[in-house]
Amino acid sequence: MPKRIPRIGIGGPVGSGKSMLIEKIVPVLAKRGYRICVISNDVISKEDANRIRKNLATEQGLLPENMVIGIATGGCPHTAIREDPSMNLALIEEIEQEHTELDLIILESGGDNVMTTFSPALADYFIYIVDVSGGDKYPRKGGLGIESCDLLVINKIDLAGLINADLSVMDRDAKTLRKGKPHVFVNCKNDTGIEQVVSHIVEDLLFEELPKAHYT
């Protein structure tokens, strides 16, 4: 029986920075020796997968090019990660049979609303990402994604001053709504918060702190 490779699901609204977050955390994990596959879901396009492949595989060589895979769901991407994740599960089963060396699979959902969550059959760890440009009403708007995720990422904190968003309000509301579950403030442009996100992944999902062997 092939081993079950740990899986992270990353969801959030359109434009919140899901792909960019992946492009920031993968280099940190890869340089620590973790071998990763990225699966990107979208309705009809594989544009995000193509960009991630170009940036992380082709240009930086941080993972093999065949380890970035795009899925065109043909419908609501939320359905393909929660209600009927069979398309993703079938792909993961194939990956687990053919690539037993992998340490982690990252699944990106297509952009959706605050109700986005991942089926527990699909993802072992769920990161939900919102961005400050939506205003400091996040995260008190709630929603399954914000409330139930293992780690809430509040992205684009550099925009707070431009739209009069109060990060202390967002911090307070996240603590209240999530009842102690972690959240991280992130700016993907200058890597603020990225190490914190990686630390949560390593400690909470991979249960390791020491680096592993690199690709040979």
C-alpha positions as CSV (number, residue, x, y, z in Angstrom):
1,M,0.0,0.0,0.0
2,P,1.5,3.4,-1.0
3,K,2.1,5.7,2.0
4,R,-0.3,8.6,2.5
5,I,1.6,11.8,1.7
6,P,0.7,14.7,4.0
7,R,-1.5,17.3,2.2
8,I,-2.1,21.0,2.7
9,G,-5.1,22.7,1.2
10,I,-4.8,26.4,0.5
11,G,-8.1,28.3,-0.2
12,G,-9.3,31.9,-0.3
13,P,-11.1,34.5,-2.4
14,V,-10.0,35.5,-5.9
15,G,-6.8,37.6,-5.8
16,S,-6.1,37.0,-2.1
17,G,-2.6,35.6,-2.9
18,K,-2.9,31.8,-2.8
19,S,-0.5,31.2,-5.7
20,M,1.9,33.8,-4.4
21,L,1.9,32.2,-0.9
22,I,2.7,28.8,-2.5
23,E,5.6,30.5,-4.4
24,K,6.9,31.8,-1.2
25,I,6.6,28.8,1.1
26,V,7.8,26.2,-1.3
27,P,11.4,27.6,-1.6
28,V,11.7,27.7,2.2
29,L,10.5,24.1,2.5
30,A,12.5,22.9,-0.5
31,K,15.7,24.4,0.9
32,R,15.1,22.5,4.1
33,G,15.0,19.3,2.0
34,Y,11.2,18.6,1.7
35,R,10.1,17.1,-1.6
36,I,6.8,18.7,-2.7
37,C,4.1,18.4,-5.3
38,V,1.7,21.3,-6.1
39,I,-1.8,20.7,-7.5
40,S,-3.7,23.8,-8.6
41,N,-7.4,23.8,-9.2
42,D,-9.3,26.3,-11.3
43,V,-12.5,26.4,-13.3
44,I,-11.3,26.3,-16.9
45,S,-7.7,27.6,-16.8
46,K,-4.4,26.1,-15.7
47,E,-2.8,29.6,-15.6
48,D,-1.9,29.5,-11.9
49,A,-0.3,26.1,-12.3
50,N,1.7,27.2,-15.4
51,R,3.0,30.3,-13.5
52,I,3.9,28.2,-10.4
53,R,5.7,25.7,-12.6
54,K,7.6,28.5,-14.4
55,N,8.7,30.3,-11.3
56,L,9.5,27.3,-9.0
57,A,10.4,24.5,-11.4
58,T,11.7,26.0,-14.6
59,E,13.5,29.1,-13.3
60,Q,14.5,28.1,-9.8
61,G,14.7,24.3,-10.1
62,L,13.2,23.8,-6.6
63,L,11.0,20.9,-7.7
64,P,10.6,18.8,-10.8
65,E,8.4,20.3,-13.5
66,N,6.0,17.3,-13.4
67,M,5.4,18.0,-9.8
68,V,3.3,21.1,-10.6
69,I,-0.1,19.9,-11.9
70,G,-3.1,21.9,-13.0
71,I,-6.7,20.7,-12.8
72,A,-9.4,22.4,-14.8
73,T,-12.4,21.5,-12.7
74,G,-15.0,22.6,-15.3
75,G,-17.2,24.0,-12.5
76,C,-17.1,25.6,-9.1
77,P,-13.6,24.8,-7.7
78,H,-15.2,24.7,-4.2
79,T,-17.1,21.6,-5.2
80,A,-13.9,19.9,-6.5
81,I,-12.2,20.3,-3.1
82,R,-15.1,19.6,-0.7
83,E,-18.4,18.2,-2.1
84,D,-16.9,15.9,-4.7
85,P,-13.1,15.8,-4.5
86,S,-12.9,12.6,-6.5
87,M,-10.9,14.3,-9.3
88,N,-8.2,15.4,-6.9
89,L,-8.3,12.2,-4.9
90,A,-7.7,10.1,-8.1
91,L,-4.7,12.3,-9.1
92,I,-3.3,12.1,-5.6
93,E,-3.6,8.3,-5.6
94,E,-1.6,8.2,-8.8
95,I,1.0,10.5,-7.4
96,E,1.3,8.4,-4.2
97,Q,1.9,5.3,-6.2
98,E,4.5,6.8,-8.6
99,H,6.3,9.2,-6.3
100,T,6.8,7.6,-2.9
101,E,9.7,9.9,-2.3
102,L,7.4,12.9,-1.8
103,D,7.0,14.5,1.6
104,L,4.2,16.9,1.0
105,I,1.4,17.7,-1.5
106,I,0.0,21.3,-1.7
107,L,-3.5,21.7,-3.1
108,E,-4.6,25.1,-4.2
109,S,-8.3,25.8,-4.6
110,G,-9.6,28.1,-7.3
111,G,-10.8,31.5,-5.9
112,D,-14.0,31.3,-4.0
113,N,-15.8,32.9,-1.1
114,V,-15.5,32.8,2.7
115,M,-17.3,29.5,2.8
116,T,-14.4,27.6,1.1
117,T,-13.2,24.6,3.0
118,F,-11.4,21.3,2.1
119,S,-12.8,17.8,2.5
120,P,-11.0,16.1,5.3
121,A,-10.6,13.2,2.9
122,L,-8.5,15.5,0.7
123,A,-6.5,17.8,2.9
124,D,-4.9,17.1,6.3
125,Y,-4.1,20.7,7.0
126,F,-6.1,23.8,5.8
127,I,-4.7,27.3,5.2
128,Y,-7.2,30.0,4.4
129,I,-6.0,33.3,3.1
130,V,-7.7,36.7,2.9
131,D,-6.1,40.0,2.0
132,V,-6.2,43.4,3.7
133,S,-7.5,45.1,0.6
134,G,-11.0,43.7,1.5
135,G,-10.9,46.0,4.6
136,D,-10.5,45.2,8.3
137,K,-14.0,43.6,8.3
138,Y,-12.0,40.5,7.7
139,P,-11.9,38.2,9.7
140,R,-15.0,39.2,11.7
141,K,-17.1,38.4,8.6
142,G,-16.6,34.8,9.6
143,G,-17.4,32.0,7.2
144,L,-16.4,28.4,7.3
145,G,-13.0,29.0,5.7
146,I,-12.0,31.7,8.2
147,E,-13.4,29.9,11.3
148,S,-12.4,26.3,10.6
149,C,-9.0,26.5,8.9
150,D,-5.9,25.3,10.8
151,L,-4.1,28.5,9.9
152,L,-5.5,31.8,8.8
153,V,-3.2,34.0,6.7
154,I,-4.0,37.7,6.5
155,N,-2.1,38.8,3.4
156,K,-1.1,42.2,1.8
157,I,-0.6,44.0,5.1
158,D,1.4,46.6,3.2
159,L,-1.9,47.9,1.9
160,A,-3.4,48.6,5.3
161,G,-2.4,52.3,5.4
162,L,-3.7,52.9,1.9
163,I,-7.3,51.8,2.7
164,N,-7.3,52.8,6.4
165,A,-7.5,49.2,7.5
166,D,-6.6,48.7,11.2
167,L,-4.4,45.6,11.6
168,S,-4.9,45.6,15.4
169,V,-8.7,45.3,14.8
170,M,-8.1,42.3,12.5
171,D,-5.8,40.8,15.0
172,R,-8.3,41.2,17.8
173,D,-11.2,39.8,15.7
174,A,-9.1,36.8,14.5
175,K,-8.3,35.9,18.1
176,T,-12.0,36.2,19.1
177,L,-13.5,34.4,16.2
178,R,-11.0,31.6,15.9
179,K,-10.8,30.9,19.7
180,G,-7.1,30.7,19.9
181,K,-6.3,28.9,16.6
182,P,-3.3,30.6,14.9
183,H,-3.3,33.4,12.4
184,V,-0.3,35.1,10.7
185,F,0.1,38.5,9.1
186,V,1.9,38.3,5.8
187,N,3.3,40.5,3.1
188,C,4.4,38.2,0.2
189,K,6.2,41.1,-1.5
190,N,8.9,41.2,1.2
191,D,8.5,37.8,2.8
192,T,7.0,39.2,6.1
193,G,5.4,36.3,7.9
194,I,6.5,33.6,5.5
195,E,8.8,31.9,8.0
196,Q,6.0,31.8,10.5
197,V,3.7,30.1,8.0
198,V,6.4,27.5,7.2
199,S,7.0,26.9,11.0
200,H,3.3,26.1,11.5
201,I,3.3,23.7,8.6
202,V,6.4,21.9,9.8
203,E,5.4,21.8,13.4
204,D,1.6,21.1,13.0
205,L,1.6,18.9,10.0
206,L,5.0,17.4,9.3
207,F,5.8,17.2,13.0
208,E,9.5,17.8,12.3
209,E,12.0,20.5,12.9
210,L,15.2,19.1,11.4
211,P,15.9,19.5,7.7
212,K,15.7,16.4,5.5
213,A,17.8,15.1,2.7
214,H,17.6,17.1,-0.6
215,Y,16.7,15.8,-4.0
216,T,19.5,13.7,-5.4
